[in-house]
């Protein structure tokens, strides 16, 4: 019979009390044998709609990984919250790392919030996967060693749509009027667009910066075409949308309302915004990173699992947060570590991942960009849609199969990134 | 030409102001009669939009845009009877809390019923596109909204000024004690005012559903502007709210014309200036019970 001495009992008790008082959440979570992963994405505000898809996607990935035995034999404990705004995103990211013991962070759509989370990641030396933010600047002048970028950057979206428009003869010698989201993402996208116009013999005749909370676009639309056609010399040939989230939906609806004759195209669109605009309102050529009709086994399996669980098809942010957690799990299982250095080393080897597209993707070592295919799309006529989700006709993947994937991505010179060791 | 463009923005601003008016007028009426700042007002606007989207598939545009506000107005009866009525004489902070809570509950309820993803509706083909009146460009659909707003305003004005119902309501705003002394119960009038107020908000929601994102938080978004309008116009003033709504629409249009970045800020600057000069709002009356 073992007897616990009164003294050792007291010692253990004191140690426990001391630990509790000082607070060692890491010890507590380690006992639970779980790997905690922090996920932040906007669930409210102008990006809330697409953010809620991202959350559904990442939850599905966590569930599937846990069902198949977890990571290194441990279950994933996913913390997923509303990032709200850049300041709150940073506070929550810090809390997830410091108090909740998150080993890795992922998520976000807003480039502004992603930027603050990147800084938190660097300060705490934890890996952060920025899943949905598209500003080139995040991969360029703001880049850091701990941050990885999964969505296609603005330059790629501009190239994807621009190539498709060029083929239709809608770029060379044409006059563009742009409407741009007034925050880091929009400014960055406008910069990429200007570069494209400049190199393709198109002119930008006007731009309006529009605050993210604007819901009524009528004054801006009047500025696009004030007075009768022909009265103003500088009437545009193409109107181009550089907006984000609900802004896109509102613009598309109100553009259809005013019934302007100039084709509306855009360098940014998420399928969630297209669905929200509804059949009969959207037209034109737009870019996307992924669509649920892509014909390959990995993509189809994901779509089927998503529909089974949620009763509706996934949006591109659901897909990107899903594949990010999956490839992260793959990396942790391969390196047998959640150590930031090990993980960074693994990804910087440019390991290839199946992300549900024809060609495999990899993180480019010099700027941590997930290099992958992109697609332009046009809109199906309403009478040809099978259901409310069947809105888009995907164009051919860019770049074309015999060209290197990196050919549509910004070069080292275009978007220089200096990572501090 | 520049002047014509500016004028076009002014006229467009008036149309937009008309739409703000639908939401702000009800808010102002409910406050004037019941002394309650209804923070849940935006929820009825959102409900109007959602019910419209739900109905339009079966009934077509015309019926949906009429039935949706009526349905929401009926919901207003329950809102008044079971919630607002308990707070008319209570500390205003309590009614603020309860309507704020209700706004959040309503937003989540919408999220549970219709999902977080937006739902969509279309403008009927006959109201698509723009027309030119002289040199001015108008969206046909917004002209329709303007006509409806004008009709509603005339109706509300006649109701308040030419009927015995309106006389009691106006007396109730100024001297509820005298109305009570005359043996008139204000409660049924209050129910009617709440129905009217939330019904107008729902009408705004229904008309804007085809041209804006219909999502659970849309009610919270519109409330800010509605409050600005009510504060600028002055509480309790029918004409004050009308002038303020139109002014807010016009100022925003002019600001966007000259300095787009100041577009959204302009209405708050306007509110600040008005409050600085006239803390009661443009046409705000002294209401004894709130003094």
Interface residues (C-beta under 8 A of the other chain):
Chain A: X43 X44 X45 X48 X49 X52 X53 X182 X208 X209 X210 X211 X213 X214 X215 X216 X218 X219 X220 X222 X223 X225 X226 X227 X228 X231 X232 X246 X249 X250 X253 X254 X256 X257 X258 X259 X260 X272 X275 X276 X277 X278 X279 X280 X281 X312 X315
Chain B: X1 X4 X5 X8 X9 X12 X13 X15 X16 X115 X116 X117 X118 X119 X120 X121 X122 X123 X128 X129 X130 X132 X135 X137 X139 X141 X142 X210 X211 X212 X213 X214 X215 X217 X221 X252 X253 X256 X257 X260 X261 X263 X264
